[in-house]
Amino acid sequence: MTKKKSEAANEDQTRDTKKKSVSAVKSSQKEKPVLAKQVKSSKEEEDLLLDSATDSDYDGDSLSGSLNSDDFDSDVFDSEDDASQKETEGGDKDSSEDELELHGNEDSDDDDEGEQVDSENDEEDGSDEEREVAEESDSSEDEVAPRNTVGDVPLEWYKDEKHIGYDITGKKITKKEKQDKLDSFLANMDDSKNWRKIYDEYNDEEVELTKEESKLIRRMLKGEAPHADFDPYAPYVDWFKWDDAIHPLSSAPEPKRRFIPSKWEAKKVVKYVRAIRKGLIKFDKPEEEPNVYLLWGDDSASDQKSKHLTYIPPPKLKLPGHEESYNPSLEYIPTEEEKAAYELMYEEDRPKFIPKRFTSLRSIPAYENALKESFDRCLDLYLCPRVRKKRINIDPESLKPKLPSRKDLRPYPNSCYLEYKGHTGAVTSVSPDCSGQWIASGSADGSVRIWEVETGRCLKVWQFKEAVKCVAWNPLPDFPILAVAIGQDLVILNTELGTDEEQQKIEELLRLGTLPEQDEAVAAIVSWLPDETYGGIKIKHFKNISYVDWHPRGDYLSAVMSAGETRGVVIHQLSMHKTQRLPIKMRGLPVCTLFHPTHRGMFIIATKKNVRVFNLQKRELAIKKLETGLREISSMAIHPGGDNLIVGSKEGKMCWFDMDLSSKPYKTLKNHPKDITNVAFHRSYPLFASCSEDSTAYVFHGKVYSDLNENPLIVPLEILRGHSTSSNRGVLDCKFHPRQPWLFTAGADSVIKLYCH
Amino acid sequence: MDGGGEDASKVIHVKFVTKLDSPFQVPSSSVVIPSNVTRLGLSSIVNSLLTLEKHEAFDFLIDGELIRMSLEQFLLAKGISAERTLEIEYIRAVAPRKEEKPSLHDDWVSAVDGSSSRFILTGCYDGLGRIWSSPESCTHILEGHSGAISSIAFVNSEGAENVTVATAAKDRTLRLFKVDTAESGDPTTRVGAYKILRGHKASVASVAAQKYGSKICSGSWDCTINLWDTDEATSELSVAGKRRKGNNQAEETQLEGEAESTFVGHTQCVSSVVWPEHDVIYSCSWDHSVRRWDVPTGKESLNLFCGKALNTVDVGGEGSALVAAGGSDPILRVWDPRKPGTSAPVFQFASHASWISACKWHKSSWFHLLSASYDGKIMLWDLRTAWPLSVIDTHKDKVLCADWWKGDSVVSGGADSNLRISSGISIS
């Protein structure tokens, strides 16, 4: 204990003292030969003296070798010894003498108990003995140089030799002649000191133990400290310095908790006990399921094989029945007629196996299809790798979007009850008046007609020389006039359906007095003329007019000339008899135009590819450009709310734009197989429609919510059929009744149909 | 148990009863008839019992319901036991037995009134009203309108020598004519209006006269119902100075009248008005409603919602309380406003193929009504069966108007410009 403590604490001290210790050892070495004289023969001692005097280096080497055989402890011990030497000079001599004595005793003891103690040591390790000696004989003991210098080699090597080794000068040390056993025994018996003699095998000599040595051995055998004056119960000297330690060890007494059972453990145990009681922890092993399976059953579900990733069970063959027997009962054998009937059948319908009868197994011929079937099988394997088909198990109904039922979206037009017949050519355009009492229509035969919606009676006919392209009823209820596009002319017709006062106003309006001066650019393309035949106004344009639209206030109307390119859209003001060109620059060929229903200055122009929204008052570039992605726009209509726009195209697609949402279509509906000719919104009901050259019209529910977060709801409702195709054209126009959920369709078959709810 | 035996076993004991008079009464003893006979078989049985020289068609009623299938099916459907003696009432079949010659007009016949037993009134798209004393004999022509006549009505038809006629036209006016019925009408006399009623801002769609009164009401495309006074004297006082300016010198002598009151409530064209009682006007409109108006207050007292634009309405039936209306679909609906808490129609007749343009209750029967449709057919209905009693399809185009005449005839006008009269309908 002390040794260790000192070691830990005084490591640096050992470094300092190392030199000293070495010198101390050297000084002690000088003394040791002198001391050794008492034991060794004088002659040898002289040699040693000479050697030590002459060759001190060698001596130091041997010493360091012995030191090395020890561990570092001994070195430290040495230094400690030195320290103790400094402290107690007086006691130094005594201790070294003691050690010497011990050495001598040891030698003699070896011989005495050779068979009892040494046998173990010898067997285990030859060098153990020396090491023990070195250890026990602390520092001062190793000074006695052995007579024999063979070193740490097994002595058996010299068993057959006459010498046992070499002395320090290299001379052979000859073995003593062995006494006869009987003589030696007798000699031993005679000698009273014989029990104290030990044979030193290494040096081949007998050593006599002194009284003290035997005493020492005795004490050791008892397990006591070898020296009588050693006090094992000496008071404890605490060499450790507690104050400056960085990691102080606690000198507190062991806490009580180290000695009482753990509460946490008790809790854990209780937990386990409860779990066992509840049956959560089971000790009996689960019963092993019997490893049996259905031999003839469907093995597709068997676990063993489905473990593999790509295991596909082969199709199960039907088990052979009686008819497959080589000698089946007679009822299985087909009769001749049946066989003949089989021959007449198609090969696929023919039964695969026709039972045959053989009297014995010997007479069964080889299977005739063996080669063919194995070839087929190879073909199957080669051409049809069996792959597991991944079938998605989804109810197709669930893939449909959740749309409200059509029944809940009533009313909507669904059946045709009324037809307006009278035109002789394809009806190109219809326009109901704002009260819903009349409808105007224009036809390719050059006539414009007004019909009574209620009865289907034609009230008025105007005949023109050219085909009518477009008719539009003025949106004001007290202003029943019609705008009709015929060739290059835009004719304003008085329908004479208003009251007398209204008629007066209209007549005044349609009377062309002195025309205001037009711009030069405008005058080049447009001229206002009175219409002689029907008493209206004729506005002559420089290109054919394709589309006419009224401003919701009824004073302005726009005319579209598709061939007019950049000058293709003009706006006429009826009250001023004036025409304006668009203040904006346009790209592409205009197809149709719209006045915004709520925002006064907004004007929407559809060219063949795109739709642009302009503000006429601000004369800016397009406010918005809607990218339709369509090949060729044919028509468009705007929701009465003004935020939603539908655009029909010549490829049969219809786009719904939520202009607040994005410039891309909110939804694209592809319904018609042929060109869409027109699209229409209902003024009050949530309905919109499209009509197409495929002589159908589609009616949709299109609800626009006032909540801006909610997207418009579009539900297809009805396909309206009934028109017949004439010269490859179908339905040319569709318009909703302004107040009822009814749809007017104008067909190329010269009929206008009214579809009611 | 073969089939024949089974057939023989299915016989029913029946007893024929009737409310008809002597030539059509059968002995009141029960007879055994096979169960699978239909109406035709029953009719022939009764005919054989009656031993009439001329075959007569009958209709049969069991527990107030007309038989329209085989007797066996009928009993099964109604859950009537065939064990006891069944009492079958028979009536003469309601069907026109005679078709009068059509009276050709110059244009579509848009209005007809048969409320007077002496005359038939027709209104035409050429703007003329006509009075017919019998088929093919037009006694008077009522002229003056510049637009098509949409509706025509007798103001006071019975008794007096001078008959007042009101016409409504699409030129936004109503005109009142006085016709002296004593005139022979050979050749046809032309009559001008004695009073022009202006006030509607759009075409007048319908006119109806107060029973035993001097007022008329009219429904128009301007969504209003106007009440007018036909009295000569009062109108002269009220609008003495008002003369029509300009166009027609001849009309300068005419009186002009203004609306006495206006009922506002409909949101779309008032397509038809009827005035069945002194203080009650019924109207129907394209705004999908039938409304009842209280004349003194001008408030609406009933609003039946239909869901379809309505063209015609009539009130009649049991207690003159049932409302029949037809419109922009092929279904003729009958409501009973006395039924509390429901606005669902009590009867729906759906045999037409197109819009219904007219419907009229029979004046004396509780069960019978007629409907005219754009599919060119006039159908006679009995509330006791869902099938039409008979179909008159003499018109070649849309039927625009129809009415009962003299209780046993149906007069109708249509887009084929004909007034057709189907007579010999026996309604007891």
Interface residues (C-beta under 8 A of the other chain):
Chain A: P411 Y417 L418 S435 G436 Q437 E454 T455 G456 R457 T499 R739 Q740 W742 C756 H757
Chain B: W108 S110 Y125 A148 R172 K201 A202 S203 W221 Q268 C269 S271 W286 G307 K308 A309 N311 S328 D329 P330 S354 W355 S357 Y374 K398 L400 A415
